[in-house]
């Protein structure tokens, strides 16, 4: 495998049901993503975008094919191995912010590290707070923040463990156009600054066109 390929799938499949109820949510997908690349995945609702992303992030197990990350086939890992893979390599950003209401901004950001009994890199935390414009909001609680600010907290939380790969599922879906532009700008800044790889699902054509490459998925089949 090429040294600069961070993710590679071969004949990746995810099937639900059997017989007449069989649904191929992901159908023989071959995908290569290079280190530092920003790939947007578009497609109609129900086309298999989220299922593909969940397989890449090991939130869902494929029913066929392989997923190589840095040359290692993660489909061969057991549940404990997959959990370790996620914690070490992946930062997830979802449409819903999934913040803990009783924790303030700073506590929400470092929560994944606390759950893993890992002390936060305070210098990096300060850097993330500045990057996301949350340095003056660190003691605020989620209900005191706008939607755009809450998504920035979710974004900083996804980055706090310095993942190689960011998987974002409609991260601007609940935001207005101004906040959407700002979140995408922060994401693009982040992947350049920290040499990360971004795979982003979006319905928004203006966001997709900012990616290095756009893939479309239709009935589980991926095309460039």
Beta strands, then each sheet from edge to edge (+ up, - down):
strand 1: 5-16
strand 2: 23-34
strand 3: 38-42
strand 4: 64-69
strand 5: 72-73
strand 6: 90-93
strand 7: 165-169
strand 8: 197-201
strand 9: 213-218
strand 10: 221-223
sheet 1: 2+ 1- 4+ 5-
sheet 2: 6+ 7+ 8+ 3+ 9+ 10-
end
